């Protein structure tokens, strides 16, 4: 199980059980990256702040709990839009979530209407053919996490279209952006895709809901946070240079804008064990 994007994963693992599972249906594989689930019990304890440096993805979640979340009364089926910075939620009382994480652009390619950037809204009619009330009842009827994921899979699979060549090409490009640390500029990505920068920007705006510059920076910041959490960083200036930043000052500014603290403060907390 990858924890890429989860900030301070060791600390989170001690508080809430997190599972990430691959989708079952082959028809959904081009659109849904994985199912994930989490549950917690903070009864009589202070809230725990869970933070994720999110992928540029839409998440569809079935949520229960003792207290409202995101302004919604629970239980509910919620749709999470692409998060422009980090995703933050305070875990209080008891709660449980089973969710589908779509690939970047996957929700729109499935015919879904995305919520606003960073918005969390009831599913409503955002995906034609998916009934929120029916889905909620079916998921809550299952206790096992795998069974709940299977219900989500069964509900989504009939709605999956045949992916277009352009969409498959986009997924390959996003995979390169995520894994290739030498990709640090948008013009490099455009050249890799064989299109101009403007065309690339229009493609990302229409499907992903974030600019290629923002997506590229997000992946490199995930790399930075993962390296710090893994305990492999001694020199922040060297890390900044390795990941393509002009200097440590620019790296620190971008890291703080998205993660909420400076790299040095994040490193100090990691060394202290969270």
VMD Tcl script that draws the C-alpha trace (Angstrom):
set ca {
  {0.00 0.00 0.00}
  {1.42 3.37 -0.99}
  {1.08 6.28 1.40}
  {2.21 8.86 -1.14}
  {0.64 12.20 -0.29}
  {-0.18 11.32 3.33}
  {1.68 13.77 5.55}
  {3.32 12.18 8.60}
  {2.00 8.71 7.66}
  {3.42 7.05 10.77}
  {1.53 9.43 13.03}
  {-1.67 8.93 11.05}
  {-1.33 5.15 11.17}
  {-1.23 5.24 14.95}
  {-4.56 7.04 15.12}
  {-6.64 5.86 12.17}
  {-6.52 2.67 10.16}
  {-6.06 3.49 6.47}
  {-6.52 0.94 3.70}
  {-5.96 1.46 -0.01}
  {-7.18 -1.18 -2.44}
  {-7.14 -1.45 -6.23}
  {-10.43 -1.33 -8.14}
  {-11.91 -4.69 -9.04}
  {-13.65 -4.11 -12.37}
  {-11.42 -3.88 -15.45}
  {-13.88 -1.40 -16.95}
  {-13.12 1.02 -14.11}
  {-9.34 0.68 -14.09}
  {-8.81 3.59 -16.52}
  {-10.90 5.91 -14.33}
  {-10.64 4.77 -10.69}
  {-7.17 4.46 -9.18}
  {-8.17 2.75 -5.96}
  {-10.69 2.36 -3.18}
  {-9.67 3.42 0.29}
  {-11.17 3.25 3.74}
  {-10.47 4.73 7.14}
  {-12.09 4.50 10.56}
  {-11.33 6.05 13.93}
  {-12.54 6.37 17.51}
  {-11.48 9.55 19.33}
  {-14.09 9.24 22.07}
  {-12.79 11.07 25.14}
  {-9.67 12.18 23.24}
  {-8.73 15.43 21.52}
  {-9.28 15.76 17.77}
  {-6.56 14.45 15.48}
  {-5.71 16.54 12.43}
  {-5.28 14.36 9.36}
  {-3.44 16.06 6.49}
  {-2.93 14.83 2.94}
  {-1.00 16.47 0.13}
  {-3.72 15.35 -2.24}
  {-3.36 14.13 -5.76}
  {-5.25 16.26 -8.33}
  {-8.20 13.89 -8.09}
  {-11.90 13.74 -7.30}
  {-12.92 11.39 -4.47}
  {-16.37 9.87 -3.97}
  {-16.94 8.93 -0.33}
  {-19.56 7.21 1.80}
  {-19.19 8.67 5.29}
  {-20.62 7.91 8.71}
  {-19.80 9.30 12.13}
  {-20.96 10.68 15.41}
  {-20.51 14.30 14.31}
  {-21.12 16.24 11.07}
  {-18.22 16.57 8.65}
  {-17.69 19.14 5.91}
  {-20.95 20.75 6.97}
  {-22.92 17.63 6.09}
  {-25.15 15.56 8.34}
  {-24.04 11.94 8.32}
  {-24.40 9.35 6.94}
  {-23.94 10.81 3.47}
  {-22.42 10.25 0.05}
  {-20.03 13.13 -0.60}
  {-18.03 14.31 -3.59}
  {-14.63 15.89 -2.93}
  {-13.25 18.24 -5.57}
  {-9.61 18.66 -6.52}
  {-7.85 20.19 -3.50}
  {-5.63 23.17 -4.42}
  {-3.41 22.91 -1.34}
  {-3.48 20.22 1.32}
  {-6.57 18.34 2.45}
  {-7.19 18.82 6.18}
  {-9.81 17.16 8.35}
  {-10.05 16.98 12.14}
  {-11.00 13.48 13.23}
  {-13.39 13.77 16.17}
  {-15.72 11.33 17.91}
  {-16.17 8.18 15.87}
  {-16.15 7.96 12.11}
  {-15.76 5.76 9.09}
  {-15.19 6.45 5.39}
  {-15.21 4.22 2.33}
  {-14.24 6.01 -0.87}
  {-13.24 5.77 -4.51}
  {-10.25 7.84 -5.58}
  {-10.55 8.69 -9.25}
  {-7.54 9.18 -11.45}
  {-6.82 12.81 -12.35}
  {-9.45 13.64 -14.96}
  {-11.20 10.31 -14.41}
  {-14.37 11.73 -12.90}
  {-14.96 14.07 -15.85}
  {-14.04 11.34 -18.35}
  {-16.69 9.13 -16.70}
  {-19.27 11.81 -17.46}
  {-19.29 13.33 -13.98}
  {-19.80 16.98 -13.15}
  {-16.99 18.03 -10.82}
  {-17.55 20.14 -7.71}
  {-15.62 23.35 -7.30}
  {-11.93 23.26 -6.44}
  {-11.57 22.21 -2.84}
  {-15.33 21.83 -2.40}
  {-17.03 18.92 -0.64}
  {-20.67 18.52 -1.71}
  {-23.43 15.90 -1.58}
  {-23.30 13.61 -4.61}
  {-26.73 14.67 -5.84}
  {-26.84 14.46 -9.63}
  {-23.14 14.97 -10.25}
  {-22.87 11.57 -11.99}
  {-25.91 10.56 -14.06}
  {-27.03 7.03 -13.28}
  {-25.62 6.94 -9.75}
  {-28.32 7.19 -7.08}
  {-26.89 8.50 -3.80}
  {-29.65 7.05 -1.60}
  {-29.39 3.58 -3.13}
  {-25.59 3.65 -2.91}
  {-25.63 4.79 0.72}
  {-28.03 2.03 1.75}
  {-26.04 -0.66 -0.07}
  {-22.67 0.39 1.37}
  {-23.93 0.71 4.95}
  {-25.48 -2.75 4.73}
  {-21.93 -4.16 4.63}
  {-19.57 -4.19 7.61}
  {-16.39 -5.43 5.96}
  {-14.18 -2.84 4.20}
  {-13.63 -5.08 1.17}
  {-17.37 -5.66 0.84}
  {-18.05 -1.93 1.00}
  {-15.46 -1.29 -1.72}
  {-17.07 -4.01 -3.83}
  {-20.44 -2.24 -3.54}
  {-18.88 0.98 -4.79}
  {-17.23 -0.91 -7.62}
  {-20.47 -2.61 -8.65}
  {-22.32 0.71 -8.66}
  {-19.70 2.53 -10.74}
  {-18.69 -0.17 -13.22}
  {-21.83 -0.02 -15.42}
  {-21.27 3.74 -15.85}
  {-17.74 3.44 -17.23}
  {-17.44 4.36 -20.91}
  {-14.75 3.18 -23.30}
  {-11.81 5.51 -22.62}
  {-10.71 7.63 -25.52}
  {-7.18 7.53 -26.91}
  {-6.66 11.13 -25.76}
  {-7.68 10.22 -22.21}
  {-5.36 7.19 -22.12}
  {-2.52 9.39 -23.39}
  {-3.27 11.86 -20.59}
  {-3.01 9.11 -17.97}
  {0.35 8.00 -19.34}
  {1.55 11.59 -19.23}
  {0.37 12.04 -15.64}
  {2.18 8.85 -14.68}
  {5.42 10.24 -16.08}
  {4.85 13.53 -14.27}
  {4.39 11.72 -10.98}
  {7.39 9.40 -11.27}
  {10.03 11.26 -13.29}
  {11.83 13.68 -10.98}
  {13.61 15.24 -13.94}
  {10.31 16.71 -15.13}
  {10.31 20.08 -13.39}
  {8.97 22.50 -16.05}
  {5.72 22.67 -18.01}
  {7.54 23.04 -21.34}
  {9.21 19.67 -20.66}
  {5.79 18.09 -20.11}
  {4.36 19.71 -23.24}
  {7.28 18.41 -25.30}
  {6.77 14.94 -23.87}
  {3.09 15.11 -24.85}
  {3.92 16.45 -28.31}
  {1.72 19.54 -27.92}
  {2.20 23.22 -27.20}
  {2.04 24.63 -23.70}
  {-1.31 26.35 -24.36}
  {-2.86 23.14 -25.65}
  {-1.59 21.29 -22.60}
  {-3.07 23.94 -20.31}
  {-6.47 23.67 -22.02}
  {-6.43 19.87 -21.73}
  {-5.70 20.02 -18.01}
  {-8.28 22.74 -17.39}
  {-11.00 20.71 -19.09}
  {-10.31 17.30 -17.57}
  {-8.06 17.54 -14.52}
  {-9.30 20.79 -13.01}
  {-5.77 22.00 -12.22}
  {-3.02 23.50 -14.34}
  {-0.08 21.35 -15.48}
  {2.21 23.65 -13.47}
  {0.20 23.04 -10.30}
  {0.07 19.27 -10.90}
  {3.81 19.08 -11.53}
  {4.57 21.11 -8.40}
  {2.22 18.89 -6.37}
  {4.04 15.73 -7.41}
  {7.46 17.21 -6.60}
  {6.20 18.43 -3.22}
  {4.87 14.93 -2.52}
  {8.37 13.65 -3.30}
  {9.85 16.18 -0.87}
  {7.46 15.33 1.98}
  {7.91 11.59 1.42}
  {11.71 11.93 1.55}
  {11.52 13.89 4.80}
  {9.05 11.42 6.36}
  {11.31 8.52 5.32}
  {14.21 10.07 7.23}
  {16.45 10.31 4.18}
  {16.91 14.10 4.17}
  {19.82 15.86 5.85}
  {20.27 18.78 3.45}
  {17.15 20.71 2.44}
  {19.06 22.80 -0.10}
  {20.22 19.62 -1.84}
  {16.66 18.25 -1.80}
  {15.35 21.47 -3.35}
  {17.94 21.32 -6.13}
  {17.27 17.62 -6.78}
  {13.56 18.31 -7.25}
  {14.06 21.23 -9.61}
  {13.73 24.35 -7.47}
  {15.92 27.33 -8.34}
  {17.04 27.70 -4.73}
  {16.06 26.73 -1.20}
  {14.15 29.98 -0.63}
  {11.76 29.27 -3.52}
  {11.37 25.68 -2.37}
  {10.60 26.79 1.18}
  {8.02 29.29 -0.04}
  {6.21 26.75 -2.23}
  {6.35 24.03 0.42}
  {4.90 26.30 3.08}
  {2.15 27.60 0.76}
  {0.87 24.07 0.17}
  {1.86 22.06 3.25}
  {1.32 24.86 5.76}
  {4.75 24.80 7.41}
  {8.30 25.35 6.19}
  {10.40 22.34 5.13}
  {12.68 22.91 8.12}
  {9.73 22.82 10.53}
  {8.35 19.70 8.83}
  {11.79 18.06 9.05}
  {12.09 18.93 12.75}
  {8.71 17.37 13.50}
  {9.59 14.24 11.50}
  {12.83 13.86 13.45}
  {10.93 14.23 16.69}
  {8.68 11.34 15.70}
  {5.59 13.44 14.84}
}
mol new
graphics top color blue
foreach p $ca { graphics top sphere $p radius 0.5 }
foreach p [lrange $ca 0 end-1] q [lrange $ca 1 end] { graphics top cylinder $p $q radius 0.2 }
display resetview
